[in-house]
Amino acid sequence: NNTLAYNYIGITPGGVSRPNSGDGIFIDGAPGNWIGDRTWPNSICGNLGVGIRVSGAGAAGNRILGNGIGVLGFSTNGVGNGGDGISISQAPGTLIGISDSNGFANVIGNNAGAGIFVSGAGASNTVILGNCVGTYGTATIGNGFNGIHLVSVAGTAIGRSLASAIASPNVISG
């Protein structure tokens, strides 16, 4: 039940790269965390590993929204991370994005790996809503691999939450 908002991780507020040697944020088995806020976004750029990694069965119910991942805030400027933008492994019930009309939940671009990577049977019921992956506005800020990549997961909802029938499309391009 931690909150991480309005941080510059791997980059300064002025856009100067100061990478971490691993992941920007790594949640290992910790449940109920809130990463980001659309009013005060995190900027997670230039790290040598993954931008945000959530791992383990105990890491249930995390929320990732309001982040610039591989970009500085909500923009096209920034330095991509060395791995995926977001990586979810074996963590159930993760919400990536949000289902309302107040703008994009996360801007994910310029990363060397996938924009969003979800893997493992334990990563069930992941919901991916309202994100801008590989593009922002009319600009292309593609990731090095797939926009969204799923491996051995079940119950993932992309663009629409099956539990509540709320639709909030992702924009995936570049």
Residue pairs with C-beta under 8 A, 6 or more apart in sequence:
1 31
1 32
1 33
2 30
2 33
2 34
3 33
3 34
3 35
3 37
4 25
4 33
4 34
4 35
4 36
4 42
5 34
5 35
5 36
5 37
5 40
5 41
5 42
5 66
6 37
6 40
6 41
6 42
7 42
7 43
7 44
8 42
8 43
9 20
9 24
9 25
9 42
9 43
9 44
9 45
9 47
10 17
10 18
10 19
10 20
10 24
10 44
10 45
10 46
10 47
10 79
10 81
11 17
11 18
11 43
11 44
11 45
11 46
11 72
11 78
11 79
12 18
13 43
15 72
15 77
15 78
17 45
17 46
17 79
18 46
19 46
19 47
19 48
19 79
19 82
20 47
20 48
20 49
21 48
21 49
22 47
22 48
22 49
23 47
23 49
23 50
23 51
23 52
23 53
23 83
24 44
24 45
24 47
24 49
24 50
24 51
24 52
24 69
24 81
25 35
25 42
25 44
25 51
25 52
25 53
26 50
26 53
26 55
27 33
27 35
27 52
27 53
27 54
27 55
27 59
27 62
27 91
28 55
28 56
28 59
29 55
29 56
29 57
29 58
29 59
30 58
30 59
30 62
31 58
31 59
31 60
31 61
31 62
32 60
32 61
32 62
33 59
33 62
33 63
34 62
34 63
35 42
35 52
35 62
35 63
35 64
35 65
35 67
36 42
36 63
36 64
36 65
36 66
36 67
36 106
37 65
37 66
38 65
38 66
38 98
38 102
38 103
38 105
39 66
40 66
41 66
41 67
41 68
41 73
41 74
42 66
42 67
42 68
43 67
43 68
43 71
43 72
43 73
43 78
44 51
44 52
44 67
44 68
44 69
44 70
44 81
45 51
45 68
45 69
45 70
45 71
45 72
45 78
45 79
45 80
45 81
45 110
46 78
46 79
46 80
46 81
47 81
47 82
48 81
48 82
48 83
49 81
49 82
49 83
50 81
50 82
50 83
50 84
50 85
50 86
50 87
50 113
51 67
51 69
51 70
51 81
51 83
51 84
51 85
51 86
51 108
51 111
52 64
52 67
52 69
52 85
52 86
52 87
53 86
53 87
53 89
54 62
54 64
54 86
54 87
54 88
54 89
54 91
54 94
55 87
55 88
55 89
55 90
55 91
56 89
56 90
56 91
56 122
57 90
57 91
57 92
57 122
59 90
59 91
59 94
60 91
60 92
60 93
61 92
61 93
61 94
61 95
62 91
62 93
62 94
62 95
63 94
63 95
64 86
64 94
64 95
64 96
64 97
64 106
65 95
65 96
65 97
65 98
65 105
65 106
66 105
66 106
67 106
67 107
67 108
68 74
68 75
68 78
68 106
68 107
69 81
69 85
69 86
69 106
69 107
69 108
69 109
69 111
70 78
70 79
70 80
70 81
70 85
70 108
70 109
70 110
70 111
70 141
70 143
71 77
71 78
71 107
71 108
71 109
71 110
71 136
71 141
72 78
73 107
74 103
74 104
74 107
74 136
75 107
75 136
76 109
76 136
76 137
76 139
76 141
78 109
78 110
79 110
80 109
80 110
80 111
80 112
80 143
80 144
81 111
81 112
81 113
82 111
82 112
82 113
83 111
83 112
83 113
84 111
84 113
84 114
84 115
84 116
84 117
84 143
84 145
84 149
85 108
85 109
85 111
85 113
85 114
85 115
85 116
85 133
85 143
86 96
86 106
86 108
86 115
86 116
86 117
87 113
87 117
87 118
87 119
88 94
88 96
88 116
88 117
88 118
88 119
88 123
88 126
89 118
89 119
89 120
89 122
89 123
90 119
90 120
90 121
90 122
90 123
91 122
91 123
92 122
92 123
92 124
92 125
92 126
93 124
93 125
93 126
94 118
94 123
94 126
94 127
95 126
95 127
95 129
96 105
96 106
96 116
96 126
96 127
96 128
96 129
96 131
97 104
97 105
97 106
97 127
97 128
97 129
97 130
97 131
97 168
97 170
98 105
98 129
98 130
98 168
99 129
99 130
99 161
99 164
99 166
99 167
99 168
100 130
100 168
101 168
103 130
104 130
104 131
104 132
104 136
104 171
105 129
105 130
105 131
106 131
106 132
107 131
107 132
107 136
107 141
108 115
108 116
108 131
108 132
108 133
108 134
108 143
109 115
109 132
109 133
109 134
109 135
109 136
109 141
109 142
109 143
109 174
110 141
110 142
110 143
111 143
111 144
112 143
112 144
112 145
113 143
113 144
113 145
114 143
114 144
114 145
114 146
114 147
114 148
114 149
115 131
115 133
115 134
115 143
115 146
115 147
115 148
115 172
116 128
116 131
116 133
116 147
116 148
116 149
117 145
117 146
117 148
117 149
117 151
118 126
118 128
118 148
118 149
118 150
118 151
118 153
118 156
119 150
119 151
119 152
119 153
120 151
120 152
120 153
121 152
121 153
121 154
123 153
123 156
124 153
124 154
124 155
124 156
125 155
125 156
125 157
126 153
126 155
126 156
126 157
127 156
127 157
127 161
128 148
128 156
128 157
128 158
128 159
128 170
129 157
129 158
129 159
129 160
129 161
129 166
129 168
129 170
130 168
130 169
130 170
131 170
131 171
131 172
132 170
132 171
133 143
133 147
133 148
133 170
133 171
133 172
133 173
133 174
134 140
134 141
134 142
134 143
134 147
134 172
134 173
134 174
135 141
135 142
135 171
135 172
135 173
135 174
140 173
140 174
141 174
142 173
142 174
143 174
147 172
147 173
147 174
148 158
148 170
148 172
150 156
155 162
157 163
158 170
159 167
159 168
159 169
159 170
160 166
160 167
160 168
161 168
